Amino acid sequence: MIWAWSHTWHLPKNISLSWRGIVLHVARWPIVFSALIQVLFKVQKPYMITVKGLHNGVNRPFSLQAHVPYFALMGVAILSCWFYILVFGHSAVQGNLLFALQGAAIFLLSYVISLFKDLIDMLKDGVSFARYVLLRLKPLSVLVLFLILLSWTGFVSASRIYEAITFK
């Protein structure tokens, strides 16, 4: 009954689906899944207030550890494509390569948006773009690595996906 009563607050009538809402849904499910696993295994963690707004400019942190679940999911999707390509080559299920690549691309997009938001915040704090690139060399390198992996996997998978779509 509480859900039915509060449902209108969760889905306002005059607000449509936005790209931010979609990214939020994609970005939060690994964290929610992690929380579920921790509850099932009764992991005890101390309550800590998160620090926000204390670090500005070049001192603003960007944690790669927070993105590890997304890197893992992208890696699993890309590796599953390569496993299929190298072991099976062609079969009736090769169209699923598209869905694996789509999943990896969605998590990569989530990471790109996180980096872009960090860039905007740093620029607002007066950090130059060149300085930003130097400060974020490791996160940007990870981005380039996954862009190359995803692009190469997509290129190799394209003919198989095309065959599956056109029923050849």
N, C-alpha and C positions, 0 to 999 in steps of 0.2 A: 504494500500500500504506500509506503514511503517513496518507493521508486516512482510509482504512478503519479503521486502528488508532486514530486520535484522534477519530473521528466521535462516539463516545459522550461525549467530553468537551464537545463543542460542543452537543449536544442531550441534556441530562440527562433521564432518564425521569420523574422526579417533578415536573418544573417545566413548567407549561403556558405557552401564549402569553400575554403580558401586554401591556397598553397601552404600557408603556415599551419593550418589545421592538419593537412595531410602529412607534412613533415613532422609535426608533433606526434601524430599517431605512429609513424614509422620509427621515429627516434626513441620513443619511450618504451616500446614493447620489450626490448632486451633487458632494460632495467627492471621492468615489472616482472619478467620471467626470472631474473636473478633474485629479486626479492622473494618470489614464490619458492624457489629452490632453497634459499636461506631459511625461510620459515619451515619448510619441510624437514630440513636438517637441524633445526633449532639453533641456528647460529646466533650468538649473543654479541651485540655491538653496543658500544656506549653511545648515548645520545650526545650529538655535537651540533652546535649551531654553525651553519656554513657562513664563511666570511664573504661578504659581498661589498663591492665598492671601495675597498681599502687599497687596492692596487690599481694604479693608473699609469698610462704611458708605457715606458719600456719595462716597468715592473709588473705589468699585467701578465698573469700566468696563462699558459695554454697547455693543458695536460693531455698528453697522448694516451695515458693510462685510462682516461675516461672514455676513449674511443676504441679501446681494445675489443669490446664485444662486436662493434661494427666491422672492425678489421677482420675478426675471426669469421663473421658471417660472410663477408665479401670473399675471403679466402676459401671458405668451404664451397661457395657457389662456383667460383672460378675453377677450383680444383676438381669439382664434380664434372664440370664441362670437359676439362682436359682428360679426366679418367674415362669419360664416355668416348671422346674422340680417339684416344690412344688404344683403348681396349676393344670397343665395339665398332667404331667407325661409322657405320650406317645401320639403321634399323627402323622399325615402325615408330619408335618413341623419340626420334631425334628432334622433333619439334619442341620437346621439353627443354632443349638448350636455350630457347628464347626465354623461358620463364626463369631459368637459373641466372641468365645474364641480366634479366630485368630486376631480379632480386638484388644482385650485386650492384647494379646501377642505382637503385633506390637508396641503398646504404651509403654508396659513394656520394650521392647527392646530399644526403644528410651531413656527411663530413664536410663537403664543400660549403654548405650553408653555414656550418659552424665556423669554418675558417674565414668565410666572407664577413660574418658578423664580427669576428675578432678583428679583422682588417678595418672595418668601419669604425669600431670602437677605438682602435689605436690611432686612426687618422683624426678622429675627433679630439683625441688627447694631444695632438700635435706631433705625432711620430710620422716621419716621412715614409713614403712607400719603400724606398731603398733600405731604410733602417728596419722597416717591418720585415722585409724579405730576409735580411740578415738575422733578425731575432727569431724568425719562424722557419729557419732553414730545414730543421728536422721535420716538422709537420708538413711543410710544402714538398719535401722530398718523398714523404709517405704518399702524399696526394699524387705526385707524378708517377711513382711506382705503381699505384693501383690504377691510374689512368692508362698506363702502358699495358698492364696485365689485362685489364678489361677490354681495351681496344684490340689487342692482339687476339684475345680469345673470341671476341665478336667477329673479327675478320676471318678467323679460321672456321668459326661456326656458321658463318653467313650462308654458305652454299647448302649446308645441311638444313638450316632453318628454312631457306627458300624452297628446297625440295619438299619439306613437310607442309609448308603453307600452300604450295601449288599442287600438291598430291602427285608429284612425279615419281 
